[in-house]
Amino acid sequence: MLQILDTTLREGEQTPGVYFNRHIKLAIARMLDEIGIDIIETGHPAVTSEIYDSVKTISHSGLNSIIGAHSRSIKSDVELALECGVDFLGIFYCVSDERLDTVFKKDLDEAINQITSVISFAKSQKPNLLIRYTPEDTVRSQFENVIKAAKAAVIAGADIISVADTTGYMVPGTERNMFDYISRLKKELTDSNLFPKIAVHCHNDRGFALTNALDAFRAGAEIIDASVLGLGERAGIVDLAQLLVVLTADYNLKRWDLKKLDELYQFVSKHSGIPIPVHFPVMGKNAFTHCAGVHTHAASVNPTHYESLSPDLLGKERHFSLDHMSGIASLKYAFKLLDITNIDSEIQNAVLN
């Protein structure tokens, strides 16, 4: 079964200038829980004492969602996360030759030893802890390195292997597409009699984050990371609302309370200082607003002429804009909203002009 991991409180706070106070983080976590998000990644406790306190508060707040934290492949990071009481821990370590040579100054075997020792330690401290191992920058790393590290991580106790498109490198329809990558990864693990869940974390540098995530899902990925407003490093990651709407409307997965999304987005926008773009899919002010006269006339007769999604899905309303592109249908719609009736055609045309 597909699970959604929301990382607004971790990846989202890596958006330059975005900071959420502890009580705001708790409110966001409660909204995500009400929507039906499976896993809430609440932060990296080793980064600041404020993040540590927030992760601990949310972990003890009695939510139905699985509460998780982020960690480097360092024992002290794991200890801090476990002190917070999380049930999910995401451990990351890049295994590309370039990073190993220039940053970590280690060979692959040394890196894998560090990764597996930290995973084994975490599992020994809390056997029912869900552990995700992410070879950071997965898709640009040497595939043989990723496979070797992933296999060792699973044997050490990792429950999930996450494929991170850390730089938004993947492009659908090319040789570097997510569907083929996930399919190949799953086959390699299965052939070794290893069956971890596969997660994807897709960045949006080229604008393909959602498409790549859906490609991964079609190839068998069981967890997709997302955030409110797609917040995150640089161009961010998969937008939560767009993901949930597509999964609901187009993949017939009806598990989330989409009508609570608007409150969540308004709240996160307010406290992050990031406005919701008016033309943003699904949650933007204009997402269900018709403008040109031809559009408004047809939509007033039957909205499906110019809508492939109904605003009812999100508890929203459709609107017709009044501006220089408007036709008589928009004007009649406005009169109806104002409860103005019996306006003859001559006056209607004068108002339109």
KOLKE-57654 format. One record per residue: residue in three letters; x, y, z of N, C-alpha, C in turn. Coordinates in steps of 0.2 Angstrom, whole numbers, padded with zeros to 4 digits, m for minus. Layout:
! residues N
ALA|X|Y|Z|X|Y|Z|X|Y|Z
...
***
This chain:
! residues 353
MET|0004|m0006|0000|0000|0000|0000|0004|0006|0000
LEU|0003|0011|m0004|0007|0017|m0005|0006|0021|0002
GLN|0012|0024|0004|0012|0028|0010|0014|0035|0008
ILE|0012|0040|0011|0014|0047|0010|0018|0050|0016
LEU|0024|0052|0015|0028|0055|0020|0028|0062|0019
ASP|0026|0066|0024|0026|0073|0023|0032|0076|0027
THR|0036|0080|0023|0043|0083|0026|0043|0090|0027
THR|0037|0093|0027|0036|0101|0028|0041|0103|0034
LEU|0040|0099|0039|0044|0102|0045|0051|0100|0045
ARG|0054|0096|0040|0061|0095|0040|0064|0098|0033
GLU|0062|0095|0028|0064|0098|0021|0061|0105|0020
GLY|0055|0106|0022|0052|0112|0021|0055|0118|0025
GLU|0058|0116|0031|0062|0122|0034|0069|0123|0032
GLN|0071|0119|0026|0077|0120|0023|0076|0125|0017
THR|0070|0128|0016|0068|0133|0012|0072|0140|0015
PRO|0076|0143|0011|0079|0149|0014|0074|0154|0017
GLY|0075|0156|0024|0071|0161|0027|0065|0158|0031
VAL|0064|0151|0030|0058|0148|0033|0060|0145|0040
TYR|0056|0147|0045|0057|0144|0052|0050|0144|0055
PHE|0049|0138|0058|0042|0137|0062|0044|0136|0069
ASN|0040|0140|0073|0041|0139|0080|0038|0132|0082
ARG|0039|0130|0088|0037|0123|0090|0030|0123|0090
HIS|0026|0128|0093|0019|0127|0093|0016|0127|0086
ILE|0019|0131|0081|0017|0130|0074|0018|0124|0071
LYS|0024|0121|0073|0025|0114|0070|0020|0109|0073
LEU|0018|0109|0079|0014|0105|0082|0007|0106|0078
ALA|0005|0112|0077|m0002|0113|0074|m0001|0110|0067
ILE|0004|0111|0063|0005|0108|0056|0004|0101|0057
ALA|0008|0098|0061|0008|0090|0062|0001|0088|0063
ARG|m0003|0091|0067|m0010|0089|0069|m0014|0090|0063
MET|m0013|0095|0059|m0017|0095|0052|m0015|0090|0047
LEU|m0009|0088|0047|m0007|0083|0043|m0010|0076|0045
ASP|m0010|0075|0051|m0013|0069|0054|m0020|0069|0053
GLU|m0024|0074|0053|m0031|0074|0051|m0032|0073|0044
ILE|m0028|0075|0040|m0028|0074|0033|m0027|0066|0031
GLY|m0023|0063|0035|m0022|0056|0034|m0015|0054|0032
ILE|m0010|0059|0033|m0003|0057|0031|0000|0052|0035
ASP|0003|0047|0032|0006|0041|0035|0012|0042|0040
ILE|0016|0046|0037|0023|0048|0041|0024|0055|0041
ILE|0025|0058|0046|0027|0065|0047|0034|0065|0049
GLU|0039|0068|0045|0046|0069|0046|0046|0076|0050
THR|0048|0076|0056|0048|0082|0060|0054|0086|0060
GLY|0060|0083|0058|0066|0087|0059|0072|0083|0060
HIS|0077|0086|0061|0084|0083|0062|0086|0086|0069
PRO|0085|0082|0074|0086|0084|0081|0093|0087|0083
ALA|0098|0085|0079|0105|0087|0080|0106|0094|0078
VAL|0102|0097|0074|0104|0103|0071|0103|0109|0076
THR|0098|0109|0080|0097|0114|0085|0093|0111|0091
SER|0094|0115|0096|0090|0112|0102|0082|0114|0101
GLU|0081|0119|0097|0074|0120|0096|0070|0115|0091
ILE|0074|0112|0087|0072|0107|0083|0071|0100|0087
TYR|0076|0099|0091|0075|0094|0096|0069|0094|0100
ASP|0068|0100|0103|0062|0101|0107|0055|0100|0103
SER|0055|0102|0097|0049|0101|0092|0048|0094|0091
VAL|0053|0090|0089|0053|0083|0087|0050|0079|0093
LYS|0053|0081|0099|0051|0077|0105|0043|0079|0107
THR|0041|0085|0106|0034|0087|0108|0029|0084|0103
ILE|0031|0084|0096|0026|0080|0092|0026|0073|0093
SER|0032|0070|0094|0032|0063|0095|0028|0060|0101
HIS|0027|0065|0106|0023|0063|0112|0016|0066|0112
SER|0014|0068|0106|0007|0072|0105|0001|0067|0104
GLY|0002|0061|0103|m0003|0056|0102|m0006|0056|0095
LEU|m0002|0057|0090|m0005|0057|0083|m0005|0050|0081
ASN|m0010|0049|0076|m0010|0043|0073|m0005|0042|0068
SER|m0002|0047|0065|0003|0047|0060|0009|0044|0063
ILE|0014|0041|0059|0020|0039|0062|0025|0045|0062
ILE|0028|0046|0068|0032|0052|0068|0039|0050|0067
GLY|0043|0054|0063|0050|0052|0061|0054|0058|0062
ALA|0061|0056|0062|0066|0061|0062|0071|0060|0057
HIS|0076|0064|0056|0081|0064|0051|0088|0063|0055
SER|0093|0060|0052|0099|0058|0055|0105|0057|0050
ARG|0110|0060|0052|0116|0058|0048|0118|0051|0051
SER|0123|0048|0047|0125|0041|0049|0130|0042|0055
ILE|0128|0045|0060|0132|0046|0066|0128|0044|0072
LYS|0131|0040|0077|0128|0037|0082|0125|0043|0087
SER|0128|0048|0088|0126|0054|0092|0119|0056|0089
ASP|0119|0057|0083|0112|0059|0079|0107|0054|0081
VAL|0108|0048|0080|0103|0043|0082|0101|0043|0089
GLU|0106|0044|0094|0104|0044|0101|0099|0050|0102
LEU|0100|0056|0099|0096|0062|0100|0089|0060|0097
ALA|0089|0057|0092|0082|0056|0089|0078|0051|0093
LEU|0082|0046|0096|0078|0041|0100|0076|0044|0107
GLU|0080|0049|0109|0078|0052|0115|0071|0056|0114
CYS|0070|0058|0108|0064|0061|0106|0058|0057|0106
GLY|0059|0050|0105|0054|0045|0105|0051|0044|0098
VAL|0054|0045|0093|0051|0044|0086|0051|0037|0085
ASP|0046|0035|0080|0045|0028|0078|0048|0027|0071
PHE|0051|0032|0068|0054|0032|0061|0060|0036|0061
LEU|0065|0033|0058|0072|0037|0058|0075|0036|0051
GLY|0076|0042|0048|0079|0042|0041|0086|0044|0042
ILE|0090|0039|0040|0098|0039|0040|0100|0040|0033
PHE|0105|0045|0032|0107|0046|0025|0115|0046|0025
TYR|0117|0044|0019|0125|0045|0018|0126|0044|0010
CYS|0129|0048|0007|0130|0048|0000|0136|0043|m0001
VAL|0135|0039|m0006|0140|0034|m0008|0143|0035|m0015
SER|0142|0041|m0018|0145|0042|m0025|0153|0042|m0024
ASP|0156|0040|m0029|0164|0040|m0029|0166|0047|m0028
GLU|0163|0052|m0031|0165|0059|m0030|0165|0061|m0023
ARG|0159|0060|m0020|0158|0062|m0013|0163|0058|m0008
LEU|0163|0052|m0009|0168|0048|m0005|0175|0050|m0005
ASP|0177|0052|m0012|0184|0054|m0013|0185|0061|m0010
THR|0181|0066|m0011|0182|0073|m0010|0180|0076|m0004
VAL|0174|0073|m0001|0171|0075|0005|0173|0071|0011
PHE|0171|0064|0010|0172|0060|0016|0179|0057|0017
LYS|0182|0057|0011|0189|0054|0012|0189|0047|0014
LYS|0184|0043|0011|0184|0036|0013|0183|0032|0007
ASP|0184|0025|0007|0182|0021|0002|0175|0018|0003
LEU|0172|0015|m0002|0165|0013|m0001|0164|0008|0005
ASP|0169|0003|0006|0168|m0002|0011|0168|0002|0018
GLU|0173|0007|0019|0173|0011|0025|0166|0014|0026
ALA|0163|0017|0021|0157|0021|0021|0151|0016|0023
ILE|0151|0010|0020|0146|0005|0021|0147|0003|0028
ASN|0153|0002|0031|0154|0000|0038|0151|0005|0043
GLN|0152|0011|0041|0149|0017|0045|0141|0016|0045
ILE|0138|0016|0039|0131|0016|0038|0128|0010|0042
THR|0131|0004|0041|0128|m0002|0044|0129|m0002|0051
SER|0134|0000|0054|0135|0000|0061|0130|0005|0065
VAL|0129|0011|0061|0124|0015|0064|0117|0012|0064
ILE|0115|0009|0058|0108|0006|0058|0108|0001|0063
SER|0113|m0004|0064|0112|m0009|0068|0112|m0006|0076
PHE|0115|m0001|0077|0115|0002|0084|0107|0005|0085
ALA|0105|0008|0080|0098|0011|0081|0093|0005|0082
LYS|0094|0000|0078|0089|m0006|0079|0090|m0009|0085
SER|0096|m0010|0088|0097|m0013|0094|0094|m0009|0100
GLN|0094|m0002|0099|0091|0002|0104|0083|0002|0104
LYS|0080|0001|0098|0073|0001|0098|0071|m0004|0092
PRO|0070|m0010|0093|0069|m0015|0088|0063|m0014|0083
ASN|0058|m0010|0086|0052|m0009|0081|0053|m0002|0078
LEU|0059|0001|0078|0060|0007|0075|0060|0006|0067
LEU|0056|0010|0063|0056|0010|0056|0063|0014|0054
ILE|0067|0010|0050|0073|0014|0048|0073|0014|0040
ARG|0074|0020|0038|0075|0022|0031|0083|0024|0030
TYR|0086|0020|0025|0092|0022|0023|0092|0026|0016
THR|0095|0032|0015|0095|0035|0009|0102|0036|0007
PRO|0104|0033|0001|0110|0035|m0002|0109|0042|m0005
GLU|0111|0047|m0002|0110|0054|m0004|0112|0055|m0011
ASP|0109|0059|m0015|0110|0060|m0022|0111|0053|m0026
THR|0106|0049|m0024|0106|0042|m0026|0107|0041|m0034
VAL|0103|0045|m0038|0102|0044|m0045|0108|0046|m0049
ARG|0112|0050|m0046|0119|0052|m0049|0125|0048|m0046
SER|0124|0044|m0041|0129|0040|m0039|0130|0034|m0043
GLN|0136|0031|m0043|0137|0024|m0047|0132|0019|m0044
PHE|0128|0016|m0049|0123|0011|m0047|0125|0006|m0043
GLU|0131|0003|m0045|0134|m0003|m0041|0136|m0001|m0034
ASN|0137|0006|m0032|0138|0008|m0026|0132|0008|m0022
VAL|0127|0011|m0025|0120|0011|m0022|0118|0004|m0020
ILE|0118|0000|m0025|0116|m0007|m0023|0120|m0010|m0018
LYS|0126|m0010|m0018|0130|m0013|m0012|0128|m0010|m0005
ALA|0128|m0003|m0005|0126|0000|0001|0119|m0002|0003
ALA|0114|m0002|m0002|0107|m0003|0000|0106|m0010|0003
LYS|0110|m0015|0000|0109|m0022|0002|0112|m0023|0009
ALA|0118|m0020|0010|0121|m0020|0017|0116|m0017|0022
ALA|0113|m0011|0020|0109|m0007|0025|0103|m0012|0027
VAL|0100|m0015|0022|0094|m0019|0023|0096|m0025|0028
ILE|0102|m0028|0026|0104|m0034|0031|0105|m0031|0038
ALA|0108|m0025|0038|0109|m0022|0045|0103|m0020|0049
GLY|0097|m0020|0045|0091|m0018|0049|0087|m0013|0046
ALA|0089|m0010|0040|0085|m0005|0037|0078|m0008|0034
ASP|0073|m0004|0035|0066|m0007|0032|0065|m0003|0026
ILE|0068|0002|0024|0066|0006|0018|0072|0009|0015
ILE|0073|0008|0009|0078|0011|0005|0075|0017|0001
SER|0077|0023|0002|0075|0029|m0002|0079|0031|m0007
VAL|0076|0032|m0013|0080|0034|m0019|0079|0042|m0019
ALA|0084|0045|m0018|0084|0053|m0018|0087|0056|m0024
ASP|0082|0059|m0028|0084|0064|m0033|0086|0070|m0031
THR|0091|0071|m0027|0093|0076|m0023|0094|0083|m0027
THR|0095|0083|m0033|0096|0089|m0037|0091|0089|m0043
GLY|0086|0085|m0043|0081|0086|m0048|0083|0084|m0055
TYR|0087|0079|m0055|0091|0077|m0061|0087|0073|m0066
MET|0082|0069|m0063|0079|0064|m0068|0074|0068|m0072
VAL|0073|0065|m0079|0069|0068|m0084|0065|0062|m0087
PRO|0058|0062|m0086|0054|0057|m0089|0055|0057|m0097
GLY|0055|0050|m0099|0056|0049|m0106|0063|0049|m0109
THR|0068|0050|m0104|0075|0050|m0106|0078|0044|m0103
GLU|0084|0043|m0104|0088|0037|m0101|0088|0037|m0094
ARG|0088|0044|m0091|0088|0044|m0084|0081|0046|m0081
ASN|0076|0041|m0082|0070|0041|m0080|0069|0037|m0073
MET|0064|0039|m0069|0063|0036|m0063|0060|0029|m0063
PHE|0056|0028|m0068|0052|0022|m0068|0057|0016|m0069
ASP|0062|0017|m0074|0067|0012|m0075|0072|0011|m0069
TYR|0073|0017|m0066|0078|0017|m0060|0075|0012|m0055
ILE|0069|0014|m0053|0066|0010|m0047|0065|0003|m0049
SER|0063|0002|m0056|0062|m0005|m0058|0068|m0009|m0057
ARG|0074|m0006|m0059|0080|m0009|m0059|0083|m0011|m0052
LEU|0082|m0006|m0047|0083|m0006|m0040|0080|m0012|m0037
LYS|0073|m0012|m0038|0069|m0017|m0035|0071|m0024|m0037
LYS|0073|m0025|m0044|0075|m0031|m0046|0081|m0034|m0043
GLU|0086|m0029|m0042|0092|m0031|m0039|0092|m0033|m0032
LEU|0087|m0030|m0028|0086|m0031|m0021|0082|m0038|m0021
THR|0077|m0039|m0025|0073|m0045|m0025|0077|m0051|m0027
ASP|0082|m0050|m0032|0086|m0056|m0034|0091|m0058|m0028
SER|0092|m0053|m0023|0096|m0055|m0018|0092|m0057|m0012
ASN|0085|m0058|m0013|0081|m0060|m0008|0080|m0055|m0002
LEU|0080|m0049|m0004|0079|m0043|0000|0073|m0039|m0002
PHE|0069|m0037|0003|0062|m0034|0001|0061|m0028|0005
PRO|0065|m0023|0005|0063|m0017|0009|0058|m0013|0005
LYS|0055|m0009|0008|0050|m0004|0005|0055|0001|0001
ILE|0052|0003|m0004|0056|0008|m0008|0052|0015|m0008
ALA|0056|0020|m0006|0054|0027|m0005|0057|0031|m0011
VAL|0054|0037|m0012|0057|0042|m0017|0056|0049|m0014
HIS|0062|0052|m0015|0062|0059|m0013|0064|0063|m0019
CYS|0060|0067|m0022|0061|0070|m0029|0061|0078|m0028
HIS|0067|0081|m0030|0067|0088|m0030|0065|0090|m0037
ASN|0063|0097|m0037|0059|0100|m0042|0064|0105|m0047
ASP|0070|0104|m0047|0074|0109|m0050|0073|0109|m0058
ARG|0070|0104|m0061|0068|0104|m0068|0061|0105|m0069
GLY|0057|0105|m0063|0050|0105|m0064|0047|0098|m0064
PHE|0050|0093|m0063|0048|0086|m0064|0047|0082|m0058
ALA|0047|0085|m0052|0047|0081|m0046|0040|0077|m0045
LEU|0034|0080|m0047|0028|0076|m0046|0028|0070|m0051
THR|0030|0072|m0058|0030|0067|m0063|0035|0061|m0061
ASN|0041|0063|m0059|0046|0058|m0057|0043|0053|m0051
ALA|0040|0057|m0046|0037|0053|m0041|0031|0048|m0043
LEU|0027|0050|m0048|0022|0046|m0050|0025|0040|m0055
ASP|0031|0042|m0058|0034|0036|m0062|0037|0031|m0057
ALA|0039|0033|m0051|0042|0029|m0046|0036|0024|m0043
PHE|0031|0028|m0042|0025|0024|m0040|0023|0019|m0045
ARG|0022|0020|m0051|0020|0015|m0056|0025|0010|m0056
ALA|0032|0011|m0054|0037|0006|m0055|0037|0002|m0048
GLY|0033|0004|m0043|0032|0000|m0037|0035|0003|m0031
ALA|0037|0009|m0031|0039|0013|m0025|0033|0013|m0020
GLU|0034|0012|m0014|0029|0012|m0009|0028|0018|m0004
ILE|0033|0022|m0005|0033|0029|m0001|0035|0034|m0005
ILE|0031|0040|m0005|0033|0046|m0008|0033|0052|m0003
ASP|0039|0055|m0004|0040|0061|0000|0037|0067|m0003
ALA|0034|0072|0001|0031|0078|m0001|0031|0083|0004
SER|0029|0089|0002|0029|0095|0007|0023|0100|0005
VAL|0021|0103|0010|0016|0108|0009|0019|0114|0004
LEU|0016|0116|m0001|0019|0121|m0006|0025|0118|m0009
GLY|0027|0112|m0009|0033|0109|m0012|0039|0113|m0008
LEU|0039|0115|m0002|0044|0119|0001|0050|0114|0002
GLY|0056|0117|0001|0062|0113|0002|0068|0117|m0001
GLU|0074|0113|m0001|0080|0116|m0004|0079|0118|m0011
ARG|0081|0124|m0013|0081|0127|m0020|0074|0127|m0022
ALA|0072|0123|m0028|0066|0124|m0030|0061|0119|m0027
GLY|0063|0116|m0021|0058|0112|m0017|0057|0105|m0020
ILE|0052|0102|m0017|0051|0095|m0019|0044|0094|m0021
VAL|0041|0088|m0021|0034|0087|m0023|0029|0090|m0019
ASP|0024|0094|m0022|0019|0097|m0018|0014|0092|m0016
LEU|0013|0093|m0009|0008|0088|m0006|0001|0088|m0009
ALA|m0002|0094|m0010|m0009|0094|m0012|m0009|0091|m0019
GLN|m0005|0093|m0024|m0005|0091|m0030|m0004|0083|m0031
LEU|0000|0080|m0027|0001|0073|m0026|m0005|0070|m0024
LEU|m0008|0072|m0018|m0014|0069|m0016|m0020|0069|m0020
VAL|m0021|0075|m0024|m0026|0075|m0029|m0026|0071|m0034
VAL|m0020|0070|m0037|m0018|0066|m0043|m0020|0058|m0041
LEU|m0017|0057|m0035|m0018|0050|m0032|m0025|0048|m0031
THR|m0029|0053|m0029|m0036|0052|m0028|m0040|0052|m0034
ALA|m0039|0057|m0038|m0043|0058|m0044|m0041|0053|m0050
ASP|m0035|0052|m0051|m0032|0048|m0056|m0030|0041|m0055
TYR|m0028|0040|m0049|m0026|0033|m0047|m0031|0029|m0042
ASN|m0037|0033|m0041|m0042|0030|m0037|m0040|0028|m0030
LEU|m0036|0032|m0027|m0034|0030|m0020|m0037|0036|m0016
LYS|m0042|0034|m0012|m0047|0038|m0009|m0046|0038|m0001
ARG|m0040|0040|0001|m0038|0039|0008|m0037|0045|0012
TRP|m0037|0051|0009|m0036|0057|0012|m0041|0062|0012
ASP|m0042|0066|0017|m0047|0071|0018|m0044|0077|0014
LEU|m0046|0078|0008|m0043|0083|0004|m0046|0090|0006
LYS|m0052|0090|0009|m0055|0096|0011|m0052|0100|0016
LYS|m0047|0097|0020|m0043|0100|0025|m0037|0103|0022
LEU|m0036|0102|0016|m0029|0105|0013|m0029|0112|0013
ASP|m0035|0115|0011|m0035|0123|0011|m0033|0126|0017
GLU|m0035|0124|0023|m0033|0126|0030|m0026|0125|0031
LEU|m0023|0120|0029|m0016|0118|0030|m0012|0123|0026
TYR|m0014|0124|0020|m0010|0128|0015|m0010|0135|0017
GLN|m0016|0138|0019|m0016|0145|0022|m0012|0145|0028
PHE|m0012|0141|0032|m0008|0141|0039|m0001|0141|0037
VAL|0002|0136|0033|0009|0136|0032|0011|0142|0028
SER|0007|0144|0023|0009|0150|0019|0010|0156|0024
LYS|0005|0157|0029|0006|0162|0034|0012|0162|0038
HIS|0013|0156|0040|0019|0156|0045|0026|0154|0042
SER|0026|0153|0036|0032|0152|0032|0034|0159|0029
GLY|0029|0163|0027|0030|0169|0024|0031|0168|0016
ILE|0029|0162|0014|0029|0160|0007|0022|0160|0004
PRO|0020|0165|0000|0013|0165|m0003|0012|0160|m0008
ILE|0005|0158|m0008|0003|0153|m0013|0002|0156|m0019
PRO|0006|0154|m0024|0005|0157|m0031|m0002|0157|m0033
VAL|m0004|0162|m0036|m0012|0162|m0038|m0013|0157|m0044
HIS|m0008|0155|m0048|m0009|0151|m0053|m0007|0144|m0051
PHE|m0005|0142|m0045|m0003|0136|m0042|m0008|0131|m0043
PRO|m0006|0125|m0046|m0011|0120|m0047|m0014|0118|m0041
VAL|m0021|0116|m0041|m0025|0114|m0035|m0026|0119|m0030
MET|m0021|0122|m0027|m0022|0126|m0021|m0022|0134|m0023
GLY|m0020|0136|m0029|m0019|0143|m0031|m0026|0146|m0031
LYS|m0027|0152|m0030|m0033|0156|m0030|m0036|0155|m0037
ASN|m0032|0155|m0043|m0035|0154|m0049|m0036|0147|m0052
ALA|m0035|0142|m0048|m0035|0135|m0050|m0042|0133|m0053
PHE|m0047|0136|m0050|m0054|0135|m0052|m0058|0141|m0054
THR|m0054|0146|m0057|m0057|0152|m0059|m0056|0153|m0067
HIS|m0062|0154|m0070|m0062|0155|m0077|m0062|0162|m0079
CYS|m0059|0164|m0085|m0058|0171|m0087|m0061|0172|m0093
ALA|m0058|0170|m0099|m0060|0172|m0106|m0068|0170|m0107
GLY|m0071|0174|m0111|m0078|0174|m0112|m0080|0167|m0115
VAL|m0076|0164|m0119|m0078|0157|m0122|m0078|0152|m0116
HIS|m0073|0153|m0112|m0072|0148|m0107|m0078|0149|m0102
THR|m0079|0155|m0100|m0085|0156|m0095|m0091|0154|m0097
HIS|m0093|0155|m0103|m0099|0153|m0106|m0100|0146|m0106
ALA|m0095|0142|m0109|m0095|0135|m0109|m0095|0132|m0102
ALA|m0091|0135|m0097|m0091|0132|m0091|m0097|0133|m0087
SER|m0101|0139|m0088|m0107|0140|m0085|m0113|0135|m0087
VAL|m0112|0132|m0093|m0117|0127|m0095|m0115|0120|m0093
ASN|m0108|0119|m0093|m0106|0112|m0090|m0098|0113|m0088
PRO|m0097|0114|m0082|m0090|0115|m0080|m0085|0110|m0083
THR|m0087|0104|m0084|m0082|0099|m0087|m0079|0101|m0094
HIS|m0082|0106|m0097|m0079|0108|m0104|m0072|0111|m0103
TYR|m0071|0115|m0097|m0065|0118|m0096|m0062|0116|m0089
GLU|m0064|0110|m0086|m0061|0108|m0080|m0060|0100|m0080
SER|m0054|0098|m0078|m0053|0091|m0078|m0054|0089|m0070
LEU|m0053|0093|m0066|m0054|0092|m0059|m0060|0097|m0056
SER|m0064|0094|m0052|m0069|0098|m0049|m0067|0101|m0042
PRO|m0069|0107|m0041|m0067|0111|m0035|m0070|0107|m0029
ASP|m0076|0103|m0030|m0079|0100|m0025|m0074|0095|m0021
LEU|m0070|0092|m0025|m0065|0087|m0022|m0061|0090|m0016
LEU|m0060|0097|m0016|m0056|0100|m0011|m0061|0105|m0007
GLY|m0067|0104|m0008|m0072|0109|m0004|m0071|0116|m0006
LYS|m0069|0117|m0012|m0068|0124|m0015|m0074|0126|m0020
GLU|m0074|0132|m0022|m0079|0134|m0027|m0076|0136|m0033
ARG|m0080|0136|m0038|m0078|0139|m0045|m0080|0146|m0045
HIS|m0075|0150|m0049|m0077|0157|m0050|m0076|0159|m0057
PHE|m0079|0164|m0059|m0078|0167|m0065|m0076|0174|m0064
SER|m0070|0176|m0068|m0067|0182|m0067|m0070|0188|m0071
LEU|m0070|0194|m0068|m0073|0200|m0072|m0067|0204|m0074
ASP|m0065|0204|m0080|m0060|0209|m0083|m0061|0210|m0090
HIS|m0055|0212|m0093|m0056|0214|m0100|m0057|0208|m0105
MET|m0056|0202|m0102|m0058|0196|m0106|m0065|0193|m0105
SER|m0069|0196|m0101|m0075|0193|m0099|m0080|0194|m0105
GLY|m0085|0189|m0105|m0091|0190|m0109|m0097|0190|m0105
ILE|m0103|0190|m0108|m0109|0191|m0105|m0110|0186|m0100
ALA|m0108|0180|m0101|m0109|0174|m0096|m0106|0176|m0089
SER|m0100|0179|m0089|m0097|0181|m0083|m0101|0186|m0079
LEU|m0103|0191|m0083|m0107|0196|m0080|m0114|0193|m0077
LYS|m0117|0189|m0081|m0123|0186|m0078|m0122|0182|m0072
TYR|m0116|0179|m0072|m0114|0175|m0066|m0113|0180|m0060
ALA|m0110|0186|m0061|m0109|0190|m0056|m0115|0193|m0053
PHE|m0120|0195|m0058|m0127|0197|m0056|m0130|0192|m0051
LYS|m0130|0186|m0053|m0133|0180|m0049|m0130|0180|m0042
LEU|m0123|0181|m0041|m0120|0181|m0035|m0123|0187|m0031
LEU|m0124|0192|m0034|m0126|0198|m0030|m0134|0198|m0030
ASP|m0137|0193|m0032|m0144|0192|m0032|m0148|0198|m0035
ILE|m0145|0200|m0041|m0148|0205|m0045|m0151|0202|m0051
THR|m0158|0203|m0052|m0162|0200|m0057|m0165|0205|m0061
ASN|m0168|0203|m0067|m0172|0207|m0071|m0168|0213|m0074
ILE|m0162|0212|m0076|m0158|0217|m0079|m0159|0216|m0087
ASP|m0161|0221|m0090|m0163|0220|m0097|m0156|0220|m0101
SER|m0156|0217|m0107|m0150|0216|m0111|m0146|0222|m0113
GLU|m0150|0228|m0114|m0146|0234|m0115|m0142|0236|m0110
ILE|m0145|0236|m0103|m0141|0238|m0098|m0135|0233|m0096
GLN|m0136|0226|m0097|m0131|0221|m0097|m0125|0223|m0101
ASN|m0127|0225|m0108|m0121|0226|m0112|m0118|0232|m0111
ALA|m0121|0237|m0108|m0118|0244|m0106|m0113|0242|m0100
VAL|m0116|0238|m0095|m0111|0236|m0090|m0105|0232|m0092
LEU|m0106|0228|m0097|m0101|0224|m0099|m0095|0229|m0103
ASN|m0098|0233|m0107|m0093|0238|m0110|m0090|0242|m0105
***
